Amino acid sequence: MTVLQYYSRRILSTGETPVLWVVDATTQSFSGFLRKQLCSESMKEHHLAIRASTLACLFCVTGAFTNLHLRNAPRGRISPSLTTFPSRLHVSAPSSFRRSGKHCVFAGSIAPAAPDDFEDGLPPDIHTATPDTDSPTSTPFQRIADSKQAVPTLAALLRFTIPTLGIWLAGPIMSLVDTSVVGLSSDLELAGMGPATNLCDSFIYLFTFLAVATTNLLAGALADGDEAKSQTVVSHALAIALGAGILVMLVIEFAGKRMLAATIGADGPLLIPVALKYTNIRALGAPFVLVGMVAQSSLLGAKDSVTPLLVTLGAGAINLILDMTLVSFGKCGIAGAAAATVVAEIVGTVVLLRALKRAQGPRRFYPFIALSSPLKDIAKFFTFAGPVFFALFGKSLCYTSLGIAAQMMGAVPLAAHQVMLRCFFFFTTFGDSLSTTAQAFLPGFLVDDNKLAIGKVVRRLVSISLGVGGLNAMLAGLLPSFFPGLFTTSAAIVGQMHLIAPWLSLCLLAHACTMALEGTLLAERELRFLASSYAINTLLVLVGLRRLQHVAAGIQGVWACLLYFQVSRCIIFALRLLSKHGLLQRARRRASRMFESLGGRTRGHGGDDPRIGGGGLSVVD
């Protein structure tokens, strides 16, 4: 954490000689120290001179006073004794604070001061404040807001990315466990789980724009050092998630039967009653799922990826135990699987909310959940979340259309599609975690406009994505051959799974890189581009699925459309980032100028490095 020097000049009401305070501490430690000094009985007026490398440090300090009443003070209240400092120190736009009847004057804009500025060196009466590292207000949110972000290494990105899987693994793990347990007990219920889980997961997935927006906006607020804004973002996101969850619950409960009938083909009379058992129970957990999703994203935006992982492991264990109890031993079938999932979701959400409130600390600038937020504040949140919603709507529409196309091919292909799609969503969590990592780490460099650091982070994320995609493709391709018994005992379904396996591997190979690039575009706020690209790609997928009705492509044709969706996104996002307006190209141009400048200085000294001077340019990470 960056160490700053602060100089605080105090004028005692007793008329004693002014004392210069030299504080070597972090911003957070200094905030507690200065608040204590400002509120002391012996103080009447204070003047603060800040030595800092960036103006953002000044904002961090002033942020410590947001819980005090701020009002304008007459310029004449600033003591002329400040002229004892060199001319480089000046005061402007003074403000005063009132608390418990004490009056203090704080300078809102002060130029840097240093010990060398004094003619005779530092005054003899210097006091050094010890950093208050045990301050109860030093919370994870505040530590991030006060720190200076360094370029993360490949190992640091992996340390964050691997636990980040927790936020994305929760839903797929529970669905995979449900699919396995139900499939071992009944083929009909396994087929019914296809449309049922697609309906529930599609609604939940549609609202993951709340999680994306929360991670991105919170990371940006913390990068700005604005703790109050960070609490506002979380508060609004939790309130919107709660309202959206209740809406999803009501829609599924009262309109679920019609939606299932519209998506299930000729086997509707058999599958709809089975699917309704699952959807009616799963819908009860929708408010908890969306609130928990926002809480997880808030912790990730604060670069805490361990807590979501631990919560997910606990929720997964609860779901597995209840599945075995209710389905395998209790013979509750598909209804028992749904109940087990809902209980696990509720427990996980409660634990995450407690962890989030503890991470924010006791000092509140905004309610934890703003149930009565002004419309203008909600509108600000949707300024970012709106385009993300349309992008995710395109994804959801694409995956739902794939399921509908599979349902038209009969119960056996539908069951195989259901199993392999659950596997696909399980492995895509690895790519989704890379998107979250990009959104958590890049805003700090975007605020500082550090394009070289941005380019390094993106290249490292892409490198990780290539390895992750290859590993996912290999593991997913082996599932039908070596572990078909995990999902079904039907030889016909296993045969269809073998046909899908190569397409599944290719889709996963492209997906990881796609999500790393998408996370970069989200961090750079390329929202309109993302929304428009998803609109075009989704339309083309729908056209392709429409043509399948006239071509005997079978279930493989459905997965060929999914492969197109993954590859086309990867190419489009990469071209955007490599274009002249893209992030990587800007970083490369700046690096080129730096190396060319270095080459100009060393060319006359016999330098023969091919990366310097006229020998060409090679930007290495």
N, C-alpha and C positions, 0 to 999 in steps of 0.2 A: 504494500500500500504506500502511495507517495507521501513523503513527509514534507510538510510545509512549514514556513516560519511566519508567525503572526506577531505584530507589534501592537500592543494596546496601551494607549496613553490615558491614564486616569487622573482626574482632578478631584481631590477630596474636598468635602464640604468644610472641613476644618481649616482649610487654607494651607495645608502642608505642601512641600515641594512635590511637583508632579512626579510620578513614578512610571517608568517605561517597563512594560511587561514583555518579555520575549518568550514565546510559547513554541516549543518544538513538539508537535503532536499531529495526529491525523485530524482530518476535518471533524470527525465525529467526537473525538476526545476534546478538541478545542471547543466545540459547541457547548458541551457540558460545562467546561471551565468558564467560558465567557458568560453563560447564563447565570452561573453562580455569582460572578463578579458584578454583573448588571443588577442583580436583585439584592445585593448586600446593602445593609443599612447605611454604611459609611460612604456610599457613592452618591454623588449628585449628577455628575456628567462624565461621560466616557467618549473617547475618540479612538477609532480603530484604524490603523494603517496596515494594509495587507500586502505581503510580498508573495506573489504567486505567479506561476508560469502562464496561466491562461485565465481569461475572464470567467470561465466556468467555475473556477475555484471560489470567486467572489459570490457567485450565485449559491454555491454549496453553503457558504457561511451564512448568508442572509436567510437561507432556508431554515436555519436553526431558530429563527425568531418568528416563524409564521404563527405560533400559538400565542404571541403577544399582540396587544392592540397597537396598530401602526397608524400614525397621523402625521401630517406635515408640521414641521417646526420652523420658526422664523430663521432666516439665514444668519441673522445677527447673533443668534444663540451660540454659534460656533466660536470658541475662545480664540482671541488673537494670539495666544501663546503658542499656537501651532506654527507660527512663523519661525520658531526656533529650529524647526526642521529645515532642510534644504529646499530650494525652490521646486524640486521634483515632487515634493509632497504637497498636495493641495486637497481641499475638501469641496464637494459640491452636492447639491440636492440632499441636504440633511433631513433626517426624519427622527421623530422621537417615539419612545415606547412608554406605555404606562402599565404598570402591574403592581397591585397592592399599594397604590398611592405613591410609589417611587417614580421619579422622573429621570430618564436617561436620554441622551442625544446620541444618535448613531449616524455616521456619515455614509450616505448611500453610494458614493463614488469617490474612491481614493486612489491616487497614483502610487506606484510601488515605492517602498522605502527600504533601505539596506543599512547595515552598520557603517559602511564606508561613507555614508552621507553625512555623518557627524564629523565636525571639524576636529574635535579632540577625541575621537573614538567613541565607544559606547559609554554612556553615563555610568557612574560607579554603582548606583542603586538599581541593579538588574536582578530580576527574579525569573527563575525558570520553572514553568509548570510541568509536572510529571503527567504523561499521557494517562488518561483514565480508561485503561483497557477493560476494566471490570464494570464499566457503566452499564446499568440495566437497559439503557435505550439503544445500546449497540446491537442492532438486529441484523439478520442477513440482508434485508432490503436496504438498510442504511449503509451497511458496509459496501455494498455494490455501488450505491449512489455516490459514495465518498471516494471510491478507488479509481485509479487510472488503469485502464485496460491495456494489457500487453498482448502482442500478437500470439495467439495460442499455437502451440506446437502440434504436430500430428498426434503425439501421445495424449496431449491435453484434450484435443477434440474427441479422441476415442474414449477417454475417461468420462467425458460428459455424454457421449452418444450411447455408449453401452447401457448405462443405467436409464437413459431416456427411453429405452424400449419399454419401460414400465408403463408409461402413459399410453402407449399404442398397443401393448400386448393384452391389456385387460379384456377388451371386448372379444377379439379373436380367440383368445385362450378359452374364455367361457363358452363361446359358440362352438369351438372345436371339441371341447369336453362334452357339451350337450349332444353334438352330432354323433360322437363316438358311442356314448352311453345309450342314446335312443336307437341308433342304427343296429346295435347288438341285440336289442329287444324286439324291434319291429321294423320291417322294410316299409310298410305303409306310413308309419309315423316318421320314418327317415325322409320319405318323399314329401310328406306334409311339412316338415321343417324347412324345406327349401323356400317356398313362398312365404312362410311365416317369418323366418329370420330375415329374408330380404325386405319384407314390409317394415319390420321393427328397425332393422339396422339402417335402412335407407332413410327413414325419418331422423334417426339419431345422427347419421352421417351428414345429413343436410344441414344440421346445426353445428357441425364442427367448425364452421366459420367463426363461432364465438371463441373457440380455443385458439384458432390461428390468430385472430385479431387481438386476443388478450396477451398471448406470448409476445407478439410484435410490438404492440403499443406499450406494454409494461417494460420490455427491454429498452425501448426508446426513452421512456420516462426516467428509468434508472440511469441510463447513459447520460442524460441531461443533468443528473443529480437532483431531480425533483421528486422528493419523497411524497409530498402531498398529491402530486399528479398520479403517482404510482398507485396510491390508495384509491383515488377516484376511478382509475381504470378498472381495478379489481372489483370495486363496489358496483359499478354499473354493469360489468360483465356478469357478476353473480345474480343481480336482479333480473337481467334479461334472460339468463339461463333458466332461472326458476319459472318465469312466466312462459318461456318457450316449452319447457318440460311439461307444464300443466296442459298447455295447448296440444302437444303431441299425444299425451295420455288420453285426452278427450276425443281427439280425432280417431285414434286407433280403436278405442272402445266402442264408439258409436258408428263409425264408417268402415271399420276393418272388414266386415263381411262383404260389403260391396266392392272394396278394393281387391280383396282376394278373388272374388268371382270374376273381376275384370282381367286378372292376370293369369288365372289357372285355366288350362285348356279343357280337353275332353274329359279329363279325370276329375273335374271340379266337384261333382256330387260326392266322391269318395274323400277328396283331400280337404275340402273347405271345413267340415266339422272338426277334423283333426288339427288343422292349422289354427282355427279359432281358439282352441284350448291353449295354445302357446301364446298367441298375440294378446289375448285378454289379460293374461297374467303379466307378461313382459311389459305391457303398457303402463302398469302401476309403478314401475321403476324408472320411467322416463324422466321425471323431475330430478331424481337423484343422479341419474347418469349425466345429465347436462350440467348440473351444478358441480358434480365431481370432476367433470371434464375441464371446466373453467378453473377450478381450484388446482388441478394438476398443471394446467398451462401457466398459471400464475407462479407456481413454484419453479417451473422450468424457465420462465422469463427472468426469474431471479437467480438462475444458474444453479438451482438445487435439483439435481436429477436423482439423488439417492432416495429421498422420501417417496416419490411416486413409485419407484421400484419396489421398496419395502411394502408399501400399501398394496400394490398389485400382487405380490407374492402371497400376502395374507388373504386377499380377496379370492385369488385363484384356489388357495387351499380350502377355504370355506366352500366354494362352489363345487370342488371335487368331492369333498366329504358329503355334502348334501345330495349331490347327484347319485353317488353310490348308495346313500341311505334311502332316498325317495324313489329312484328309478330302478336300480338293480335289485334292492332288497324289498322296498315298499311297493313295487309294481305300479307306481303312479304314472309311468310313461312320460309322454311329452309334457304334460302339465307339471309333473315333478321337476323336470329339467328347467322349465321356465321359472318355477318358484325358487329353485336353488340359485339361479342367476340373479334374480331380484334381491334376495337376501344378501348375497355377496356384494352387489352394487351399493346397497344402502350402507352396509358396514364400512366399505371403502370410502364412500363420500363423507361420512361423519369423521373418520380419522383424518382425511385430507383437509377438511375445513378447520379442524383443530390445529393441524400443523401450519396451515396458512395464516391463521390469526396469530399464532405464536411467532411466526417469521416476521410479520409486520410490526410486532412490538406493541407496548402499551400506549404509546403516544398516537392519538387518533387525530387526523385532519379531516376525515370523512367517515360516515357510517360504514360498518363492515359490509352490509348489504343495503343499498340505497333503494328501498321499496317505493319511495316517493321522489324520485329524481326529476329535476326540471327537464322538459322536453328538449331544450337546447343542448343539455349535456348528453342526453341519449343520442341526439342527432350527430354530435361530434363522434361518438363511438361508431355509429353506423356509416359515417363518411368513409372509414376504413373497412368496416365489416361488410358493407353492402356489396362492393365488387367481389370480395372473397366469397360471399354467399352465392353469387351467380356462377363463379368458377366451380364451386363445390356442387352446385345444382347440376351443372353439366356432367360432372363425374357421376353423381348419383343417378342421373337419367341414363347414362351410358350403362352402368352396371345393372340397373333395373331392367333395361331393355334386353341385355344379354340373358338375364334370367327368364324373361318372358319368351324369348326365342327358344330357350332350352325346354321350357314347359310345353311348347307346341309339339315336341318330338316324342312325348310319351313319358311314362313313369321311370323306366330304367335309365335313359339318357339324362333325365332330370335329376335322379338320385346321384348319378356319377358327377354331373355338373355341380350339384350342391356340395359334394365332398371336396372336389378339386377347387371350387371357388372359396371354400372355407380355408383350405391350405394356402391358396393365393393370398387371401387377406391376412392370414397369419404371417407369412413371410414378407408382405409389403410393409409391415411395421418397422422392419429394419431400414427401409428407405424413408419412411415417414419420420423416423427419428433423426435422420440427416437433415431433413427440412426444418425440424424444430431446432437443431443445433445451429443451422445457418441463421435462423431468426433470433436466436439468443445471443450469438456472438457478433454478428455484423453491425447491428445498430450503433454500438459504441464507436466503431471506426467510421461509420457514415456520418455521425454527429461531428467528428473531428475532420471529416473529409480526407481520411488517410487512405488513399487509393492503393498504395503499395501493400499496406496491410490487408486491405480487402481482397486484392488479387491473390495474396498468399493463402488466406483462409479459404477462398473458393477453390483454388487448385487442390488444396489438401482435402477438402470435402469431396471433390470429384474423385480423387485418388482412392479415398476410403470407399466411395460408392461403387467403384469398379470391382474392388475386392469383395464387398458385400454382395453385389449382384451376382458375381460368379459363384460364390458359396451358396447363396439362396437357390440358384438355378440347379446346382448339382444335388443339393439335399432334396429339393422338391421333386426332381425327376426320379429319385430313387424310391419315393414313398409307395407308388402303386406296385412296384416290383418286389419290395422287401417287407413292407408293412401294410398290406391291404386289409389284414384282419383287424386293424385298429378302428376301421370305419364300417365294415360290412362283411357278411359271410356269403353274399350272393356272388356267384361266378359271373353272372351277366353284368352286374354293376362294375366288378373289377375289370372286365374286358373293356368297358367304355372308359374307365379311368386310364388304362394303358394308352388309348387313342389320344387322350387329352394331355398326357404327361409331357411330350415334347413342346407343345404350345405353352404349357404352364412354365416350363424352364425358360423359354425365350422371353416371355412376358416379364418374369422376375429379373432377368438379366438387364432389361432396359429400364425397369421401374426405379431401381435404386438411384441411378444417375439422374433420371428425370426428376425425382423428388429433391435431390441436392440442388439442382438448378432452379427448381420452383421455389425452394426456400430462399435462395438468393434473390430472386425476383420479388418475392414478398417483402424481404428485408429492405430492398431498394424502393418499395412502394410502386412497383410496376403493375398497378391493379387493373387499369383499363386494358392493358395488353393481355394480362392473364384472362380476364373475363372474355375478351373477344376471341382469343385463341381457343378457349374451351368451347365457345359457342360454335365455332367453325368445325372443330374436331368432332364434337358430339353429333352435329348434323351429318357429317360424313359417315360416322359409325351407324347412325339410324338408317341412312340410305343403304349401307352395306348389309345390314340385317334384313332390310326389306327385300333385297334381292335374293337372300337365302331361301325365301319361299319358292323361288322359281329355279333354284339350283340344288341338286342332291348333294349338298356338302356335309350334311349331318352335323353332329355336335362339334366336329373339328372346324367347321365354318364359323360357328359362334366364337370359338377361341381365336380363330384367325382375325376376326374383327377386334377382339381385345388386344391382340398383338399390335395391330395397326395403331390403336389408340395410344399404347405405350410408346412405340417408336416415334410416331409423329410428334408427340409432345416433347420428347427428348431432343429431337432435331430442331424444333421451333424455338425452344427455350435456349438451346446452345447458340443458335444463330442470333438470337436477341442479345445475349450477353457478349457475343463476339462482334456485334455490329459497332458502328462508330459511336452510337449513343449508349452502348452497353458498358457494363461495369468493368469487365476484364480488359476490354480494349483500351479504356482510359488508363487503367493501371499499367498496361504494357507501354503506352505512349510515354507516360511519365517515367517509367523505368528506363526507356530508351534515351530520353533526354538526359537522365542522370549519368548513364554510362557514356553517352557521347561527350558530356561535359568533362567527365573523368578522363576520357580518352584524349580530349584536347589539352588537358594539363600534363599528361604523361607521354604524349607522342614524341616530344623532343628529348625524352630521357631514355630512349631505347626500349620502351615497353613493347613486348611481342606477344602479349596475351591476346588470342584471337577474339576475345569478348570485348576488348578495349580498342578504341581508335578505329582505324580503317579495316581491321581484320574481321569485321562483322559483329553482330550482337547476339548474345545468348543469355536470356534472362533465366537465372537459376534460382530456385527457391532455397 
